């Protein structure tokens, strides 16, 4: 279960190609807050539940959907 909850910087960057906010930092796609560094965004996501909400749930669900889609694409692609 802890592996599913692990969200990497790569996962965060993959969440949106428009995530980089020019001259401001990185925006959380869940709560729309802007953070100066990718590291601070990752820390925010990991600890958002302490602030009364959880952006981690958004990213974890998004990652699960990507993994499911990737597996479906692999299954549908012809085996060479």
C-alpha positions as CSV (number, residue, x, y, z in Angstrom):
1,X,0.0,0.0,0.0
2,X,2.9,2.4,0.7
3,X,4.2,2.0,-2.8
4,X,0.9,3.1,-4.3
5,X,0.9,6.2,-2.0
6,X,4.4,7.2,-3.2
7,X,4.2,10.1,-5.5
8,X,7.4,11.1,-7.3
9,X,8.5,14.4,-8.9
10,X,8.1,12.7,-12.2
11,X,4.4,12.0,-11.4
12,X,3.9,15.6,-10.4
13,X,5.4,16.8,-13.6
14,X,3.4,14.4,-15.7
15,X,0.2,15.7,-14.1
16,X,0.1,18.6,-16.4
17,X,2.4,19.9,-19.1
18,X,1.2,23.4,-18.1
19,X,2.1,23.0,-14.5
20,X,5.0,25.4,-14.7
21,X,3.7,28.8,-13.9
22,X,6.0,31.4,-15.6
23,X,8.2,33.4,-13.2
24,X,6.2,32.1,-10.2
25,X,7.0,28.4,-9.6
26,X,4.9,25.3,-9.8
27,X,1.1,25.0,-9.3
28,X,-0.6,22.2,-7.5
29,X,-3.2,20.9,-9.9
30,X,-5.4,19.9,-7.0
31,X,-5.7,23.1,-5.0
32,X,-4.1,25.6,-7.4
33,X,-1.6,26.9,-4.9
34,X,1.7,28.0,-6.4
35,X,5.1,26.9,-5.0
36,X,8.5,28.3,-5.7
37,X,10.2,24.9,-6.3
38,X,9.3,21.5,-7.4
39,X,10.6,20.2,-4.1
40,X,8.2,22.5,-2.1
41,X,5.3,21.3,-4.3
42,X,6.2,17.7,-3.5
43,X,6.4,18.4,0.2
44,X,3.0,20.2,0.0
45,X,1.4,17.2,-1.6
46,X,2.8,14.8,0.9
47,X,1.7,16.9,3.9
48,X,-1.5,18.5,2.7
49,X,-3.6,16.3,4.9
50,X,-2.2,18.1,7.9
51,X,-3.7,21.3,6.5
52,X,-7.2,19.8,6.5
53,X,-7.4,18.5,2.9
54,X,-5.4,16.1,0.7
55,X,-3.9,16.9,-2.6
56,X,-2.2,13.6,-2.3
57,X,-5.5,11.8,-3.1
58,X,-5.7,13.7,-6.3
59,X,-2.2,12.8,-7.5
60,X,-2.5,9.2,-6.2
61,X,-5.8,8.7,-8.2
62,X,-4.3,10.4,-11.3
63,X,-1.3,8.1,-11.1
64,X,-3.5,5.0,-10.7
65,X,-5.5,6.1,-13.8
66,X,-2.3,6.5,-15.8
67,X,-1.0,3.1,-14.8
68,X,-4.3,1.5,-15.7
69,X,-4.3,3.3,-19.1
70,X,-0.7,2.2,-19.7
71,X,-1.5,-1.4,-18.9
72,X,-4.6,-1.3,-21.2
73,X,-2.4,0.2,-24.0
74,X,0.2,-2.6,-23.6
75,X,-2.5,-5.2,-23.7
76,X,-4.0,-3.8,-26.8
77,X,-0.7,-3.3,-28.7
78,X,0.3,-6.2,-31.0
79,X,3.0,-8.3,-29.6
80,X,6.0,-8.4,-32.0
